[in-house]
Amino acid sequence: MNSQYELMAPAGSFPMLSAAVKAGADAVYFGLDEFSMRASSKNFRLEDLEQIRKICNRPDRSVKMYLTLNTIVYDQEIERLSEVLSFIKDKVDAVICWDHAVMILCREKEIPFFISTQASVANRVAAEFYKSLGATRIVLARELNLGQIKEISDVVEVECFVHGAMCVAESGRCFMSVYTSDRSANRGSCVQNCRRSYTVIDDSGHELKVENSRIMSAKDLCGLAFIEEMKAAGVYSFKIEGRGRDPRYVDTVTSVYRRALDNKLTGEEIQESIVKLETVFNRQFSSGFFLGQPAQKDFSTSENNDATETKHTLGKIVNYYAKQQVAAIKLTAELALGDKIAVIGDRTGVETVNVSRMEIDNREVTKAAKGDLVGIMLPGVHRNDQVYLIKAKI
């Protein structure tokens, strides 16, 4: 792995965490069940930190742990915030935040902290200000181009999102959700009004026909094609968005960007990698602000998910024979030779294989039915892991 750069992956659950680590992440970022911008994600508890560290401390490398405490904090929460920070001291590598109360408490407790993208740092002066407060890194505003990033990277260590969902609001600070549903995006509870289709109607009831009714839903960012330019602009940490996604998303995206950071990809390799990225959750892809201002083409035409593959529940591993590397799977749907399956679990992360051989009662079969107990060779999986059938979207 190229230690010159950091690849940071999202972790919203233990399967996502294990997937990120196995796929080659240098660091993971995650939230707790409080003070998190992804309140709808499963998130973690304080008592999970020891287990997270065990997963991150691999024989070949140590994966850094970054805790996101990046919501707005109210007066009545300061005491609890202080307790949380005292507990996590020396248990995480840094805290990602944007509320000044979190910064001040981190500084008092000597906990390293990074400035969240929600602070909208877009110039050298602001970067120098946060650096003077003790910030060791800044996650820059998403509304910057490569030239602007280069200017700031001379001042402080820079982190930028390289892949994933983009918010239509300035650095993700949106008030639409709290207005319509009393669920604040800045408290981690966004209902994502912007992703819906809209009809424009005037006061007389006349409807305005628009070419794309998803007028606020931005395409996902994909920086793969210009990752070398991001390196040249001084980006140190390349961050993948997606704590609310599933483990397959984390596994696929992390592995693709790991390869891109470690090797200068050819044009053909970039296109092959984009096809792979398209197999998991996406709302189509855009270059965001990196190469210039987004235009009409950068708004998604997808209702929700344009992934070229879909995941269907197939069963559960009820027993695993580690010596033989054979999993006994109780099927809840049909399975046939050649099918693509994904195994997902807390310790397993994600293992994806095409079924080349399977047995029922020590007899080779080409098909298995719902309710069958089928044996398949699967390395590195565990009992109680969930099994899914992966199909091409029709």
N, C-alpha and C positions, 0 to 999 in steps of 0.2 A: 504494500500500500504506500501511496505517496504522502509522506508526513508533512509535505509543504502545504497541504490543504486539509481541511476538515470536512467530512461528509456527515451531516447531522440528519437523523431520521426521527419521525414521530413515533411515540408509543402511547397509545390510549388504553392498552390492556397488556397482560402478560404474553399472549400469543403474538401481538404486534411487537412487543419488546424483543422477544426471542427471535422473531423474523428479522428485525432490523439488525441485531447483533450478528446473526449468522450470515446475512447478506452483505456484510462488510462495512457497516456504519462505524465511524470513528467516535460518534457521540449520539446520544438520544436525548430528546426533550419530552417531558411528561408533566402532567398536572396532578394535583391532589383533588380530593372530593370537596375542596373549598379553595376559594381564590383562584379558580381556573377559568380561562377563556373558552373552554370546551366543557361546559357543565353537563352537556348531553352525552359526552363520552363516559365510558366506564370509569376512567381515571384510577388513581391508586390511593391507598391510605398511608398514613405515616408509618404504620407498622410493616408496610410492604418494602420499605427502603432497603432493609437488609437483604431481602431476596432479590431485589433489583440489582444490588451491588454484586451479588453472587453470579447473576447471569452476565453482568457486564465485565466481570473479571475473568477473562478467558486465558487459557494457557499461552496463546499466541499474541495477545494484546489486551490492553485495558481500555474499555469503552467509557468515555466520559458521560456523566449524568448531569443534565441541566434541568432544574425544576422551574416550571413556569408559574409565577405568582403575579400574573399580569392583568388582573381585573382592577377596576376602581375599588378603593377601600374606604369604608365609612368609619366615622368616629367610634361607633360601638363595636367595631371589629379590630381596633388597634391592639387591644390586649391579647386577643386570640392570635392575631398575626405575629405578635412578638413571641408568643409561646411556640408557634409553628417554626419560626426562624431559629429559636434556641434549640429546638429538637433536631432540625435538619443540619445544623452546623457540623461540618466535617463529615457529613453523610452524603452530600452532593458536591459537585465540582463548581457549580455556579447557580445563581438565581437569575431568571429572566423577568424583568419587571418594567413598569412605566409610571406607577404611582410613586410620588416622592417619599411617601411614608415608608414604603418598602425599601427604597434606596437608603434612607437615613438609618433604618433599623439594621439593614445589612452592613452598612459601614460601621455602626456601633458594635455589632457582633463579629466584625471582621470576616464576613462572608462575601466572596467574590460575586459581583453582579454584572449582568449585561442589560443594556437598554433595549426594550422591546420595540418592534416596528411601529407600535401604536403611538410612540412618542413623536413620530414623523420627523426624525432627524434628516434634514435635507441640505445641510450646509456645514462648512468647516467650523464656523463660530459655535453653532449648537453642539457639534461634536466635541469641541474643546471644553464647552461648559460641562457636559456630562462626564467627560474625562476628569475634569477638576473635582467633580463630586466623588470620584472613585471608580467610575465604570471602567472596566477593562476591555469591553467590546460593545459595539453598537450594531443592532439589527436595523439597517437603514430603511427609510421610507421606501415603499414599493414604487413610488412615482418618480424615481430617478433613472436617468439614462447612464450608459457606461462612462461617459466623460465626467459626469457629476460624481459618480462613485469614485472614480480615480482621484479626484481632488480631496475627498474626505478620507480615503484609505491612507493618505500620507499623514493623517493626524492620529488615527486610532485604528485598532484591529476591527475589521469590517466583516459582518455576516449578512448574507442576502438570501432571500428565497430563490430557489432555482427551479422548483417544480411544484405544481398543485393549484388549488383554487385561489382565485383572486376576487377580492371584494370590490364592489362598485364604489364604495365610500373611501374617503381619504384614509389610507393606512388602516382600514378596517373599523374606523370609528363611525358607527352608524346608529341612528336614532329611530329608524322606521319601525323596527320590531317592537320597541318599547311603546311607540305611539299606537300601533295597531293591536298589539297583543299584550301589552304590559310585561313584556319579557325583554330585558335589556341585552343588547349585543355586547355592551361594555362590561357586563357582568357574566358573560359566557352563555347566555340563553337565547341567542338569535334564532328566530323562526324562519329566516331566509326568505323574506318577502320578495327579494330581488330575483329569485330563481323561478318565479311563476310567470305564466303567460298573462298579458294584459290587453284589454280593449280600451281604446281612448274614445270617450263620449263627451260631447259638448253639453252646454246647459239646455239645449233644445232636444237632446236625446239623439242627435245624429252621431253615428259612429265613424271614426277615422280609421281607414284601413292602413295598417302598417305592414311593411314587408316582413319584419320579424317581431312577433309579439313579445318576445323575451327581451324587452328594451333595456333592462338593467342587469341582465345575467352575463357577466364577463366569461369568456373562455378561460380554461385553465392555462396557467403559465407552463411553458416547456422551454427550458434554457439549454437543452442539449446541443442544438445547432451552433450556439455561440459561447459554449463553455470556455473555450480557449480565450475569447475576448474578455470574459468575466475574470479569468485568472490574471490577464494583463492589466485589468482595471484595479487590481489589488484586493479582490475578494479573497478572504481567507477561509471562511466557513460557508459551505454550500448547504442550504437548509431545504428540506423537503417538507411541504405542507401536508397535513392529513391525519391528525390525531383522531378524527371521526371516521376514518376509512377502515377497511378490513385488513387482516394480516397479509392477504395476497397482494394487495396494493403496495404495502410497505416492502414486502419481499421483492416484488418485481421492480419497483421504482428505485429502491436502494441498490439493487444489483446492477441496474443499467447505469446509474450515475457513478457507482464505484468504478466500473470499467472506464467510464469517460474521464474521470479524474486521474486515473492511473495511466491512461494511454491517450495519445492524440488520435482520435478516431478519423477514419476516412469518410468521405461523403456517403459512400455506400453503407458503411458501418453505422453512421448516424441514422440513415433511413431505416435500416434493419432494427435499430434500437427503438425508434419511434413507433414502428409497427408493434413491437413488444409492449411499449408503454400503453398503446391503444387497447391492449387486451384487458386492462383493469380500469377502474373507475376514472372517467374523464368527461369533461364537457367540451371536447374538442380543444385544440391547442393554439396558443398565442405567444408572442414574444414579450407581452406586457409592455413596460415602458423602456426596457433596456435599449432598444434600437430606435426609439422615437415614440411619439404620442400614439396611443391606440386609436383605431378608427372603427368604422362600422363593421368591418370584417372581424373585429376582435370580440364581438358579442356572440354568444352561443345561440345556435338554432336548435339545441337539444333540450327536450323537456326535462330530463334529469341526468341520464347516464348514457354516454355513447360507447361504453366498453364493448369490444368485439367478442368478448367471452362472458358467459353467465355461469353462476355457481349454484348448484342444486344439492340439497342434503341427500347423502347416500347412505349414511350409517355411522357406526361408532366402533372403534377398536375395543373389543371386549377382552382380548388377551394379546400379549406380545412376547414372542420367544426371541430374546435378544441374541442368543448364540447363533440361531439360524437366521435371524433378521426377518422373521415372518410374523405378520400381523393377522390375527383372526378378527374379521370384520362382520358384524351383524348388519345385514343390509336392510334398508328401508325403501329401496328402489332397485330396479334392474341394473345389472352391470354386465359388460361384455368385453372380450379381449380387444385391445386397441383403444379402449376408453381412456380418457385423461382424467386423473383424479388428483385431488389435493387433500393432504392431511394437515389439520390445524390443531395445535394444542399449546398449553402454557409453556412447556419446556421444549416442545418440538419446533415451535414457530410455524413454518410452512415447509412441507415436503411435497413436491409435485412429480408425478410419474405417469407414464403411459403403461397400462396394464399389459404385460407381455405373457404372463402365465398366472393361473389361479387354480386352486384346488378346493374341492368339497369332499370331506371324508377321505382325504388322501388320494383323491382321484382327480386328474386334470379335467377341466371343463372349459368350454368356450363362452358359456353364458351362465349367469346366476340370477335368481329371482328374489323378489322382496321376501324377507324372512330367512333367507339362506345364511349360513355361517360359512364364509369363504376365506381361504387363506391366500395371502399375497405377500411376496417378498418386498419389504419396505424398510430401508435402512434409517436409523435415527428417529423412529417414532416411539410413542408411548401408549400404554393402556389408557383408555378413556378419551383419547384424541378423537375429534370429530372428522368425518370423511365426507368429501364433497365431489360430485361429478361436475367436471368443467366442460361446457359445451360452447361451440361457436354460436354466436347470436345470429339468428335467422333474419 
